[in-house]
Amino acid sequence: MQIINGKFLRVLRNMFSLRWDMADPQEIHNTITAGAKLQGTNMCILMLAILIASIGLNMNSTAVIIGAMLISPLMGGITAIGYGIATNDLKLSKSAAVRLGIQVIICLITSTVYFTISPITTASSELLARTTPTAWDVLIALFGGLAGIIGQTRKEKSNVIPGVAIATALMPPLCTAGYGLARRRLDYFGGAMYLFFINSFFICLAAIVVLKLLRLPHGNNIEPKSLRKIHRRIAAIAVVTMLPSIYLAYNIVNNTVQTNNAEKFIAEEFNFKGTQIVQKNIDTDNKVVEVALLGKKIENSVTETLQNNMESYGLSGYDLIITQTEVEKGVTADEVEQMLKKSAADEESQNNVAQVLAEKENEELKSENEKLKDQIAAFQSYDIDVSGISEELSIIYPQITGVAGGRINSHISGTNSSVTGVAIILYETKALTSSQLETVTRLLEQRLDISSVTVFEHIEEPQKSQTDNKSNEKQTDKKEKE
């Protein structure tokens, strides 16, 4: 039995061994130090990666951002810092750290300049996603760093490095920090820089651990006391770096749990015959649950019971706010859904909401139902900032002199297909090319956060001069005399 266990452990150890396909130590040294160079190709690629990442964040394009991650050379300097510490070559670590610092400054300056002159100032979802790092980002950076340094030390290079570059994003957070500087949003700048530091530090820490396990030749002999001091400092930095991310992760988890509890509370407790939920809002920051009801009015005693039951759902300290629109005979969920669908259609269909309500209301409740109709119409309305869109598009394409827009409902005859979208009219002095029109359409879809945008062009004819008008009048008089 012991022999079998010994063989199993030996096979298992060989399966996870990091040394059997390890590259030559000199080859590892050359690979890592070459990636930390601050000249020639690396600098050209760095500038291109900055611009690609900034444009991707600005246009909210995930594919473009991934492309910037793949070509970014920032990881080379981080790995070189870890390699220097692991091999006791502190001179190499300091040199790599200085080069990395220069790259970071270049990234911040370039991205700040780009976002300052960019006509699109709205913060995209891709950009916002890099302003609130959590403990999960620490784990991603650590595991990604482990995979990256293992891939760099192999004889045969694989697709590990590109995957690590995507997982542990370095360039996008720096460009997000540039956006924060350009728009004077220090919260964006601080969050993005914190994310970059988390990724950089834990990639470096992973490199130190793996390279120590590989027992690479040491460049210099450092006294054990000094070595222990360096290790203690690294451990202290790791703890200090993780603490804010753990706090942010706790808040996210706590808010998610409380939101789920509130959803469960509403689903299980608000089951009243003839009364339906029209709208609900859960505010975990202010500890408030708001529920809007339509139908038969629930008694005050029921409301008090609901408030008391919140504690059993883990919502201790939450306030319950119930807004009721009373309909004497009550309504069903299907009727509420019918009213909401009709209110989203044209004006003629919106009038049917009043008819549905009138069938169930008495004379004393007409005013309350009119308020409900206004609330539904306001909820379904769509506001378009045509002035802002006009200014932004005229900067990109000067021939655009104005913009008009609004909601449209389209229907294809002979089918059941109806589409609700947005129509935009461009007033132009000169027609756009097909590629320019396609670009404008994509910008509008992202700007309005809607997938159905129809763009029309209106070419403004140049006004005729007074001389031309007089000449035309003379020719007309001459023809009339003849």
N, C-alpha and C positions, 0 to 999 in steps of 0.2 A: 504493500500500500504506500509506504514511504517512497519507494522507487517511482511509482506512478505519479505521486504528487510532485516529486522532484522534477520529473520530465515535463509535467504540465506547466510548472512554474518557469522552467527553462524555456519552453516553447513560447509561453506568454511573454517572457522578458525579451526574447528575440523579436517577437512580433512588434513590440513597441520600442525597440532599440533605436536611438538616434545616431548611432555611430556606424552602423553597417554600410550605409550608403552615403556617408559624410564625405564632402569634398576635401581636397588637400588643404591644410591650414593656410598655406600661402595663397591659394586660390580664393579662400574665404576672405582673407585680408585684402586682396586686390579688389574683389567684388564690392566689399563694403566701403572701402576708402574711395573707390571711383564714384560711388553714388553720392558722396558728400562733397564733391568738387563744386566750386562756385565760379565756374567759367565756361565759356564756349557753349556747347550743346545744352547743358543743364540750365543755364540762364535763359537761353532762348525759349526752351520748353516751359520754364517757369512763367515767363511773361505771357505766353500763349495760354497756359492753363489758367492763369488769373483772369484773363479776358473771357475765356470760354465759361468759366464758373460764374463770373459776374453776369454775363448775358443769360446763362441758364437760370440763375436765381431771379433775375429781373423779369424774364419771360415765363417763369414758373414751369420750366421744361426739365423733367426728371432725366430724360435721355442725355441732354446736353451736360447736365451736372455730373452724371456718371462718366461721361467722356473726359471731363476736366479732372475727375478723381484718378482716372487711369493713367493720364499722362503727367500728373503732378510729380515733381522730383523731391518733394519735401521729406518723404519717408527715408531717403538715403541719409540725410544728416542726422535724423533721430536714431537710426540704427547704428550709425558710426559713434554716437555718444555712448550708447550701450556697449558697443564692442570695445571702446577704449576703457570703460570702467571694468568690464569683465576680464580684460587682459592686462590690467594695471597700467595701461598706457594713458595716463591722465592728460598728457600733452595733446594726444589725438582727440580726447573727449572735449577739451577746452576749445581746440581749433574748430571741431565740428559744431560746438555750441555757438561760437561766434558766427560761423557761416549760416547756421540755421536762423539766428537772430536777424542777420542781414536779409535773408529771404523773407522772413515774416514782415519786416519793415517795408520791403518792396511790395509785398502783397497788399498790405494795408494802404499804402500810398496810391498804388495803381487802382485798386477797387474803390477807394474813396473818390478819386478823380472821376472814375467811370460813373458811379452813382450820382455824383454831383451834376454832371452834364446830361444824364439820361432823362428823357422826357417822361418816362414811366416811373412815378414815385411811390405807387402803392406797394406795400409789403406783401409779397406772394406767400402762399402756404409753405413752399419749399424753404423760403427764407425764415419764416417764423418758426419752422420746425427745428432750427439750429440755434435757438435763443434760450431754450430751457433744458439743459442737460440733466440727466438723472443717473442713478446707480446703474441702470442698464447700459448706459454709455460706457461706464467704467468696465463692466464685464465684456462688452463688445471690443473695446480697445485692448484689453488684456488678452482675450482669446485670439483676436485678430493678430496682435503682435506676436504671440507664440507661433501661430501658423506662418506668419511672414518670415520670421527669422529661421524657422525650420526649413522653409522652402529655399531661402538664400544660401543655406549651408549644405545643400545637396549637390551631388555630382551632376545629376540631370535636373535642369530647371524645369518646373512645371507651371501650371496656371494658377498657382497659389498666390503669387504676388499681385496679379490683377484683382483677384477676389478680395484680398486683404485691403487693397487700395480703395475698393468700393465700400467694404464693410466699415473700415475705420477712416471716415472722411476727414481729410486735413485741409484741403483747399477751400471747400464751401464755407466752413466756419470763419475762416479768415476774411473771405469776401463779404460774409454777413456782417462781420465787425466793421468792414469798410463802409457798408451801407449805414450802419449805426452812426458812424462818424459823419458821413455825408448828410444824414437827416437829423443829426443832433439827438439821436436816441441812445443815451448812455446805457439803458437797460438792454437794448439789443447788442450793443458793443460788449458789455460785460458778460452777458450770457454766451455769446459766440466765442469770445476769447477763453472763457472757462471751459467750453467744450473742446476747443483746440488744445488747451493745456492738458485736459484729461486724456485725450487721444494720444498726444505726444508723450506724456510721462509714462503711461502704462504700456505703450509700444516699446519704449526704451527699457522699462522694467522687465518686460517679457524677454527682450533681447539679452539682457544681463543674465537672467536665470538660465536660458537655454545655452548660451555660450559658456557659462560656468559649468554646466553639466557636460558639455563637449570637451572640457579640459584642454582648451587651446593653449598654445605656448604663451607665456607672459612676456610682455615687452620689458617691464621694469620690476624690480623687487621692491615692494612697499612693505614697511614694517607692519606686523599684525595689528598693532595698536591703531595705526592710522587707517588700516583697512577696516577695522571694526567701526571706527568713527564714521567712515564714509557710508558703511552699510546702515548704521543707525540713522544717519541723516536721510538716506533714501527711504527708509521705513517711515520716518516721521513725516516726510513730504507726502508719501502715499496715504497715510492716515488723514492728514490735513486736507488733501485733495478730495478724498472720498466723502468726508463729512457733509459738505453742502449738497452733494449729489444724492446722498442717502436721505437727507431731509426733504429734498424736492421729490424724490421717488415716494417717500412716505406720504406726502401731501397728495400726489397723484393717485396712489392706491386708496388712501382714505376717502378722497372725493369720489372715486369710482364706486367704492363699497357703499357710501352713503347715497349716491345717486341710484344704485341698484335697489337699495332698501326702500327709497322713496317711491320708485317705480312699482315695486312689489306692494307697498302700502296702498297706493292709488288703485292698482288693479284688483286687490282683494277686498278693500273696504268700501269703495265707491260703486257698489252694485245696488242701485236703486231703480225700481220699476217706474218707467215713465220719465226718468231723469238720466241724461247722458252727459259725458264729459266733452266739452267743446275745446278746451285748451288747458294745458298744464305747464307749469314752470317750476323747476327745481334749482334753487340757489344755495349751493353748499357753502359759499363764502359767508353769506348773511344768515344761513340756517333758516330758510323760508321755503315752504312748499305752497304754491298758488294753484288753485284748481278753479276753472270756470265751468259752471253747470248750466244746462238748458233743460227745462221741463218742469215737473212738479217740484215745489219748494220743499226742501228738507227742514225739519224742525231744529230749533236752537239746541235742544237736548241731544239730538243726533250729532250736531257739530261738536258739542263738548265731548261726547263719547269718542269721536274721531280724533280729537286733539289728544285725549288721554291714551288712546291706543297707539300713538306714534312711538311711544317709548318701547313698546314690545317689538317694534321693527328696527330698533337701534337708532332711532331718530330723537333721542333725548335732547331737549333744548331747542328743538325746531318749532317754529310758529306755523300754524296752518291758516291760510287765508282762502276763504271760499267766496267766489262771486257767483250769484245766482240770477238767472233770467227766467222768470216764472212763466210757464204755460199751463193753464188750468188742467187740460186733459192729458198733459204729458206728451213726450215725443219718444221715438225709438232711435236706435243707432243708425238704422238705414235712412231715416228721414233727415237726421243731421248730416250724414254723408251726402245725401241728395242736395241739401241746401248749399253745402260747401262747394260741390261740383258746379251747381248752377251759378253761384256767385262768381266763379272764375271765368264764366263765358261772357257773352256780350251783354249790353244793357237790357235788351229785351228779356234774356234769360234771367238776369239778376232780379227783375221784377217778380219772377215766380217765387223767389224766397219769401216775399211778403204774402203771397197767396198760400204757400204751405203753412206759414205761421198763422194766417187768418183762420184757417180751418180749425185751429186748436186753441185760439185765444178768445177771451171775452172782451167787452168794451173797456174795462178798467185796465187791461194789460197792453193796450195798443202802443202806448208810448214806450213801454219797456221793450217790446218787440222791434220797434223802429230803431232803438239804440243797438239792439243785437244785429240788425241788418247792416247798420253803419259799421259796426265792429268787423263783421265778416267781409264787407266790401273793402275796408281799410286794410284788413289782414291779407287780402288777395291782391292789393294794388302793387304796382311796380314803378318805382321812381327811377328815371334815367337822368344822369348828370350830363346833359348835352353840352353845357358850357365848358365843363372840364374836358370832355372828350374832344370837343372842337379845338381847344387850345393845344392839347397833346398831339392830335393828328396834324394840325397845321405846322407844328415844329418839324415833324417827320417828313411830311409832303406839303411844301408851301402852296401848291396849287389848290389845296383844300381850304376854302374860305369860310365854311360854316357847316353845321351839322343839325339835322332835325331827327327826331326819333320817337317811337312809341310802341305799345304792344299791338300785335296783330293776331287774328284768328283766321287760319286758312283751311279750306276744305276742297277736296278733289271730287268733282261731280261723278256720281255713279258708284262711289265707294263709301265706306264707313270711316275713312281716315280724316281726322281733324287734328290740326297742329296749332298750338299756341306758342308764339315766339315774339321776337323783337324785330322791328324794321328800322333801319337807319338810312337816312338820305344824306348824301355827301354833296355839298355845293362846291363846284370846282370851276376853275378857269381853264383847266386842261384835263382831259380824261386820264385816269390811271391806267397803267399797263395791267395785264392779267395777273402777273406775279405780285405787283403792288397791291392790287385789289384783294388778292388772296391773303397777303400779309395783314392788311387792314382788318379783314374779316376775322382772322385769328386773334388779333389784338383786341377787337371788340368783344369776342366771345370770352376771353380771359378777363377783360376789364369789367364786363357785366355779369360774369360768372353764370353764363347760360350757353347751352350747346346749339341753340337755334337762333341765328342772327342772319337776317336778309339785308343786304346792302344794295341801295340804289344810287346811281350817279346822276346828278343834274348839272349839265355843263352850262355855265353862264355865258351868253353871247355878248361880245364887246359892243358898247354903245357907239352908235354912229356919230360922227362929228357934225357940227352945225353946217360946215361947208358942204358935206355930203347930202345933208337934208335939203339945203337950198337948191343944190344941183338937181336932186330928184324932183323937187317942186317945179322947177323950170321945165324939165323934160315932160312932166305931166301936163302943164299948161300948154306946151307946144303941141302935144298930141291932141288935146281937146280942141284947139283952134283948127288943126288940120281936119 
